Amino acid sequence: MEAPATLRKRNLWLTSDTHFCHDNIIQYCGRPFANAEFMNEYLIEQWNSVVKPGDIVYHLGDVTLGLNHRNEFPRLVPRLNGSKRLIVGNHDTSPLILAMVSIRCASSTTRYSPSLRSKGLTQASYPRA
């Protein structure tokens, strides 16, 4: 019998560079998808296979490439399990940050998370040259 969600230990997850809704990342990085829609669905499926609704997820940058022309990303975020916190990357724009916060992301920041720092972890998103 599984413990009720309120008594279950919350896991802490770290991820980065998902690039949801970013068609060109498929070509740039050789991702095995026909298009961004297939990639998005796969990423959501994989995310939710390990992240439970009560878990905490820190996304360390480049969650998507801004708000794409179809504004798909804000509709995807509620489908991702966990309490999400975004550390802003070079592809994460100001409108994206506002959208993330407005669609139930717990927080977003351009620097660091004090709650991770207290665990002896430091995180940042640095673009490669």
Secondary structure, DSSP 8 states (H G I E B T S, - for coil): ----TTTS---EEEE----BT-HHHHHHHT-S-SSHHHHHHHHHHHHHHH--TT-EEEE-S-SBSSS-TT--HHHHGGGS-SEEEEE--TT--HHHHHHHHHTT-SEEESS--HHHHTTT---------
